Amino acid sequence: MYVCICHALNDKKVKAALDQGATTPASVFRHHNCQVQCGKCVPTMRSMASEHRATFAQQTAAAAAAAVAVAATPVAAPCCGSALPEPANAEAVPAYAIAAE
């Protein structure tokens, strides 16, 4: 669907500009190297920008909630309530003495 007939800007081009950081109709026009002509598209672009911001805020909130959920997941404690077992090669041997195991 064409949003701006004067510059042949369709909704995909406007959404692409919004995805790349445009936040207002003026910044959408700057993104496409043009200026507003008749202005009939400005209210539509404003509503598209508003919807884009709302969608972005929801996605950001969902990602933050997912990160909090992952961080809040309890880590299973090792068996017997003790610390992790010592590795088998825990002796004090200089590192250059061990080739490979």
C-alpha positions in Angstrom: 0.0 0.0 0.0 1.3 3.4 -0.9 1.7 5.8 2.1 3.2 8.7 0.2 2.1 9.0 -3.4 4.3 12.1 -4.0 7.5 10.1 -3.4 6.1 6.6 -4.1 6.9 5.5 -0.6 5.0 2.3 0.3 4.4 0.8 3.7 7.4 -1.5 3.3 9.8 1.4 2.6 8.3 3.3 5.6 8.7 0.2 7.9 12.3 -0.2 6.7 13.1 3.4 7.6 11.4 2.8 11.0 13.4 -0.4 11.6 16.6 1.5 10.8 15.9 4.2 13.4 13.5 6.7 12.0 11.0 7.9 14.6 9.0 10.7 12.9 7.7 11.3 9.4 10.5 13.8 8.9 13.1 11.2 9.7 11.4 8.8 7.3 11.6 11.4 4.5 15.3 12.1 5.4 16.0 8.4 5.3 14.7 8.3 1.7 16.4 11.6 0.8 13.2 13.5 0.1 11.0 16.1 1.8 7.2 16.2 2.5 5.3 17.6 -0.4 1.5 17.7 0.2 1.5 16.3 3.7 -1.5 13.9 3.3 0.8 11.0 4.3 2.0 12.6 7.6 -0.8 11.3 9.8 -0.4 7.8 8.4 3.3 7.9 9.0 2.8 9.2 12.5 0.5 6.3 13.3 2.9 3.8 11.7 5.7 5.2 13.9 3.6 5.0 17.0 2.7 1.4 16.3 6.3 0.6 15.6 7.4 2.1 18.9 4.7 0.2 20.8 5.7 -3.1 19.1 9.4 -2.4 19.8 8.6 -1.7 23.5 6.7 -4.9 23.7 9.5 -6.9 22.2 12.0 -5.2 24.5 9.9 -6.0 27.5 9.4 -9.6 26.5 13.2 -10.0 25.9 13.9 -8.4 29.3 11.4 -10.7 31.0 12.9 -13.7 29.3 16.4 -12.7 30.4 15.1 -12.2 34.0 13.5 -15.6 33.9 16.7 -17.3 32.7 18.7 -15.5 35.3 16.2 -16.4 38.1 16.3 -20.1 37.2 17.9 -21.9 40.1 21.1 -23.8 39.4 21.0 -27.4 40.6 23.2 -27.9 43.7 25.8 -30.6 43.5 24.9 -33.9 45.2 25.6 -34.3 48.9 25.4 -30.6 49.5 29.2 -30.2 49.0 31.1 -28.1 46.5 32.0 -29.4 43.1 34.4 -32.4 43.3 38.0 -31.8 42.7 39.4 -32.6 39.3 41.4 -35.8 39.0 44.6 -34.0 38.1 44.5 -31.5 40.9 48.0 -32.2 42.1 50.4 -29.3 42.2 52.2 -30.2 38.9 53.7 -27.5 36.8 51.6 -26.9 33.7 54.5 -27.5 31.3 54.9 -31.0 32.6 51.5 -32.2 31.4 51.4 -32.7 27.7 47.9 -34.0 27.2 45.5 -36.3 28.9 
